[in-house]
Amino acid sequence: MDTRYLKTLSMVLSTGSFSKAAEELYITQSAVSQRIKAIEEQFGLPLLDRSGTVLQPTDAGEAVLKAAEQILAIEHSLKKELQNLGRKPGISLCCTPTFGIVYLPHVLNRFFLCYSEGVDLKFMLNTPERSLKGVLANDFDLAVIEHCENVQAAGAEVYQLPADELIFISAPALQIPGKDVRLQDLTCHRLIARRDGCSSRHLLESNLSRFGKSLEDFNGTIVYDDLHLTIQSVLSGNGVAFVSRSMVDEQLEKGTLREHMVDGFASNRLRSIVVNGKRGQDPLIKSLIASIFSAV
């Protein structure tokens, strides 16, 4: 049997729905349904109890899931072992877009001063939640994430970095008065927002909630999955955004963007390095951590 089908079953049962499993696996909901159907036809028994709002395993499903988790663990271990045969030492890093755009080039410059060659590096940009999951699932050696709550990472090592400050930004053309503003000075404009799962959006929504407001109180919303597009849209005068100050330092100095703060708004989010416990003592990982601290 194709182990992707077993992984799909495991994801369906861990998320409780076909749609959430499809999102996690980056496939269509139809593909998830077809894979589950194929497994059920192979074993000749229903594996899912579809009677409730959340999918649950049948007795047969419990037995298949238990075996599937063992098979997937063996497959993952084998892949790692084969990948390491004859391969140069390597590091896989996942980080949020803000850190990747602002700091990663400087981190690499410092790291390569110590390791100019002979190291394979793999990088991926993702949301804090997915980055953390990747480390805990052994898909990545290390992650750098911004977050609002304390990191829950059993079996991993967590290093606290300096906090990241967020501010509202606008183009001078919008004529928003001053650095310190009232919330209504901003909500009368369109909001250029990040997608769900981004800590900047989570912090903004938490702040708005304390004021009895929500994203709906802005004069329209545009959601981008790309920080560069967010900044460009604000520069073009299309609205305001709540972003990391580090992203826009240069534009603030030039005067092409203005910063705004609302009294009572929490402006700092936490930033941490999360290291897979299996690689915590690796000299390569330690050197990369030192390079991150130096850059930040």
Salt bridges, closest charged atoms under 4 A:
ASP2 OD2 - ARG4 NH2 2.66
GLU23 OE2 - ARG130 NH2 3.91
GLU24 OE1 - ARG130 NH1 3.56
GLU24 OE2 - LYS133 NZ 3.63
GLU40 OE2 - ARG50 NH1 3.39
ASP120 OD1 - LYS88 NZ 3.60
GLU129 OE2 - LYS133 NZ 3.50
ASP141 OD2 - ARG279 NH1 2.95
GLU146 OE2 - ARG271 NH2 2.81
GLU149 OE2 - HIS202 NE2 3.04
ASP164 OD2 - ARG269 NE 2.89
ASP164 OD2 - ARG271 NH2 3.57
GLU165 OE1 - ARG245 NE 2.90
ASP185 OD1 - ARG182 NH2 2.93
ASP196 OD1 - ARG201 NE 3.15
GLU205 OE2 - ARG201 NE 3.26
ASP225 OD1 - ARG195 NE 2.20
GLU250 OE2 - LYS254 NZ 3.04
GLU259 OE1 - LYS179 NZ 3.93
GLU259 OE1 - ARG245 NH2 2.82
ASP282 OD2 - ARG279 NH2 2.79
